[in-house]
Every structure is written in structure tokens, then in C-alpha cells.
Amino acid sequence: MRQILAERAALARDAAAAAPPPADWPLAEPFRIGGLRLENRVVQAPLAGIANWAFRRQSRRHGAGLAVSEMVASFGIRYGNRKTMGMLTIAPDEHPVGVQVFGSDPAAMAEAARAAADAGADLVGVNMGCPVPKICKTGAGAALLAEPEVAAAVVEAMARAVDIPVTVKMRRGVTPSTAVPVETARRLEAAGAAALCVHPRAAAEEYEGRADHRITAEVVGAVSIPVIASGDVSTPAGARRVLEETGCAAIAVGRAALGYPWAFGDILRGVPRRPPGLAEVVEELSGFAGDARRALGDGRACGYMRKFYPWYLAGHDVPQSDLERLLTDPALDGALARLRTLAAAPAAA
């Protein structure tokens, strides 16, 4: 995240010298995943613990052509877990939207795909990228990459269960030495995947170093379905570089949008915008918090929004003491009132 914040600070300099948006910028063009037409090639990545409908709706409003949910447990759907079923909620104005599910049992994953379709999802994705041990120890997430027969069986069962496209978010492999991303991609395409979202780090690497998009390019050259490039794309210049290096169909934006939803519009246009001032940031936060309250209720929304205050306020002149108060305020309304006071202070001065 420190790297992303540094790149975000550089956007201010880039915006001042930015050329007009390129007339033939490919990310602004529509494309298809199976039978689903998307209005542009900028995708909001499925961020665990983040991408509820409030976040997805915000991403769409800022320019994402497709928003994708956080991971939803297939067995939670099978057993009707209340919290899990709530994660399938889709707002009317966030379409097109994908629901990402995780698990390793083909039958349970097929049930989850049907539940996602019934909830109104326009596509359903399989998580084969999560490196978190509690997910991988169940055979799900990135662990599926070590079991190619099971991974293919999961995709095939889901593709047979629903009429909407089935996609896969995959990493390079479990470890760099055992990874066979091209072979895996071809197997998943043969099983019925309509698109692949490729993060070219191995699960064992988590987010260390830089994403090696030469691996993404190898996958692009090996399959005939769309490949979405994921990993370390946070600026228009970075998106241009990955497009040229890989020939990918689209770009996924994840951590770069945490505290800066304007990243979707920057990358969609091909040039950075003027960085938002504190008043604009607080206005955005207030609207987002209102959706979070409707999605989660007061108590959960208060805790959820605490993740976002440091991301949004980074680079702004906010005293550490005020940030600490935001992070400990017991009520969402109190935190928002404190934010509005902070935003009004420079104008009053």
C-alpha cells in the first residue's frame, strides 16, 4: 500500500502536465465476456472484506465497467448462513456486476453459482487467487491451482449450472517453482471459463515485489478467451504499460482504488485528473458511508468505514490526533461530523 500511496502522490504532478485524453484509448472501448457486453475495459477487482454493494456501486459510479463482489463462501450459501446470504445482495444500479465465490467442492460451487445468478449477478467468478492460509487449507483459493483436476471440475460444474458467464481469478501458481500458469489457463478455458483474471504473483509471494506481467502475456497468448490483467496497476501510465506488454483485454483495479475511487476514471480516460481536495474527499466519504450504512447497518458500517479513513486522508493535512479520533469514534455519525469539521477548517481559515 505504501507503493500505491507514493504513486498516488505522483498523480498530482502528472495531472498538472497531462496531455488530453488519447482519442483511441482501448480501455474506453466495450468488450464481451461470453454473452455479457461491458461498456469499458476497467474492472473493479474482487477485494475480500471490502467489495460489498456499497463499494461496488461507488466503483461503477466512478467509471468501472464491471464491479465484482468480495469472496462469498460456497458452503455458507449451501447452509443458508445469514451473513453469507447477505453478501449476495445486489443494488439495482450497480449492473453489470459479478459475484465471486470460493470453495473446492464442485457440487457446492455449482449451487453457489445458481444462487449468484438468482440474486441477479451478471457473471459468477471463481476465486483461485486468495493466498490466506485459512482459505487455502480447505483446498479453496490459490490451493486449487495445485489441484488442476479439481479446479477444472469446479469450473465445469459451475458452467453447466448457470447461463451467465463463469470466470476465474487466478494467480501464477502456489509457488514460483511449481507454477504452470499457461497449462492451468488452458485447462480452465477447456472446462468452460469465459474469461480469466490473472495476477502474476504466486500465492507464496502474496504481494511482495512487482507483478511480473510477462506471465500475464504468456497466458494471453495461450487462450482465446479474454484475459484481465491484475496486479500493481494504479495509474493511467501503468495501465498503458501493462496493455502494451500483455495484449490483455482489460485491466483490474483493486488496492489502487482504496481511498481513491477516482482511479477508475483516471485509467478509463487514460490521463490523471486533478487530485481531489479535502472537501471533495469528505463529500465522497460521506456518500459512501451512507451506502455502507444501508448495506451493513450502523454498527458494522462504523467499523467498516474505519478501514477507509487513513486511505482517503493520506496526503492531506490532517493531524494524527484527529485521525486517531476518527478511528475510535463509536458512532458513524460522529466520525462523519468530525470529517466535515476538518474539511471546513481550511475554508474558514
Secondary structure, 3 states (H helix, E strand, C coil): CHHHHHHHHHHHHHHHCCCCCCCCCHHHCCEEECCEEECCCEEECCCCCCCCHHHHHHHHHCCCCEEEEEEEEHHHHHCCCHHHHHCCCCCCCCCCEEEEEECCCHHHHHHHHHHHHHHCCCEEEEEECCCCHHHHCCCCHHHHHHCHHHHHHHHHHHHHHCCCCEEEEEECCCCCCCCCHHHHHHHHHHHCCCEEEEECCCHHHCCCCCCCHHHHHHHHHHCCCCEEEECCCCCHHHHHHHHHHHCCCEEEECHHHCCCCHHHHHHHHCCCCCCCCHHHHHHHHHHHHHHHHHHHCHHHHHHHHHCHHHHHHCCCCCCHHHHHHHHHCCCHHHHHHHHHHHHHHHHHC
